[in-house]
């Protein structure tokens, strides 16, 4: 399992079910991103132009914080 898969799985397990429809839609958009683009966002080297994707990325990062 790749590191990206682990991050996304944690988000799914801890937040997805309680998320609203807009957040779930934004998460599906995150899943459609290329690995390179997603890496840039998750490593905070790039900022998503979409506010909804940026919020999901923030939630993903928060669910993986120690």
N, C-alpha and C positions, 0 to 999 in steps of 0.2 A: 504494500500500500504506500503510495507516495505521500509526501508531507502535505501537499494540497488536499488530498483525500482526507487526511486526518483532521485538518482544520475545518473542512466543510462538514465532515461527519459530526464533529463536536457541536457545530452550530445547529445542525439538524436535530441532534439529540437534546440540546438544551433550550433552544429558542423557537425553532420553526413552527411547532404545533400551536404555540401561543401567539404567533405573529399574525398581523392583519393581512388582508388580501393584497394590499399594496406592497407590503414587505415581502410576502411570498412571491409576488410577481417580480420584484426586484431581485430576489434570490435566484429565480430562474434565469434572469438576465445575467447574473454573475456566472452561473453555470455555463452560459454560452460564450463567455470570454475565452480568448486564447490563454494557454498556460503562461506565456510570456507577459501578457497584460495583467493577468491575475497576480502573478508573482510581484510585479511592479507595485500593484496596489497593496498587497498584503505585507510587503517589505517596506511600505511607505516611501518608496522611491518615486512614485507617481500618484497623482490625485485623479480620481474618476471625474469626468465632466458631468456625469449624471448624479444629482443629489441623492436620488433613491439608491443607486448603487453604492455611493459613498457611505450612506447610512448602514447598509448591509455589511460592507467591508468593516466598518467600525464595530458592528455587533459581532462579526466573526472574530475580530481581534480581541474584543472584550471577553468572549467566551473561552479564549485560549490563554488568557493572562493567568500567571501563577497565583 
